[in-house]
Amino acid sequence: MNMRTETKQKTIGICYLLGAALCFACMNLFVNKAGELPLMQKVFFRNCITVAVVFVLLLCSKEKFRIHDKSCILWLLLRAAIGFLGVILNFYAIDYIGSISDASILNKLSPFFAIVFSVFLLKEKPRLVEMIYVIIAFGGAMFVVKPSFSAQALPALFGFLSGACAGFAYTCVRILGKKGERGNMTVFIFAVFSTVVSLPFVIAFWKPMTAMQLCWLLLAGVAATGGQFFITAAYRRAPAKEIAVFDYAQVLFAAILGFLFLSQIPDWWSAAGYVIIIGAAVGRWLYELKRPAPLPVPPVETETAEQAPPQDENSADDG
């Protein structure tokens, strides 16, 4: 691939990633606009549309619903369970934190949490520079959370924990990718798990909705599904280390949408936190770009070797 083609592919990847950021910002807005509905009711509608869309895609695929390896089952369930918890925490933060941009930036701590979790789950040894950026990002999160011994800090704390769950989910996705599991199958298991587990709560605590509330929740599901596909398309076009920082545009989009449709204006403490967290993300991105690419390892050819199917580099989405 020549330089001109690489630049074109990278530009397309950035556009797709900006599309994903806009979709997830819209999802946060739609969830908030749905009003005072049970949390699980919102979670159910956020996932049921994803189930329907990915079900059709898998049904039309060559491998259908086959799981690549039995050892993937545990990681698929872990990714689904922790991702489901992350969505619950994120939606709670969206409803009660007072600013959808605050909820977005706390959820975007996930790449930094992924570095921490990779130490325990992948036995990776992070570089000193990476850990410095993790500490800086977590320090910035404190400006948004504004820790206090009051119930007012609870939604922000839940937003912070939603980022931890998303980071764990992303690490699980990396493990599944190394094992050769398909990205669409990972998303499908997560969406089915979330839909099935939330359904009993929806039935038990169902609250009648207006036509407009139903519309907002369906739009949230469409936006979440669209965001997932944009992310998948983006990382197929360009390496994550080259474009991932543009995912933080979600915070800008959320701030604009929150101001236009919810009259939300982040306070100065939150704004400072945004600058610190995004600054840490940009610093880490620049550091990764300057690092020399690892030398390719020549493949070992054996008669019994099997090629794993190609993987999406990111299937964790916002949960």
Buried (B, 14 or more C-beta within 10 A) or exposed (E): EEEEEEEEBBEBBBBBBBBBBBBBBBBBBBBBBBBEBBBBBBBBBBBBBBBEBBBEEBEEEEEEEEBBEEEBEEBBBBBBBBBBBBBBBBBBBBBBBBBBBBBBBBBBBBBBBBBBBBEEBEEBEBEEEBBBBBEBBBEBBBBBBBEEEEEEBBBBBBBBBBBBBBBBBBBBBBBBBEBBBBBBBBBBBBBBBBBBBBEEBBEEEEEEBEEEBBBBBBBBBBBBBBBBBBBBBBBBBBBBBBBBBBBBBBBBBBBBBBBEEBEBEBBEEBBBBBEBBBBBBEBBBEBBEEEEEEEEEEEEEEEEEEEEEEBBBBBBBBB
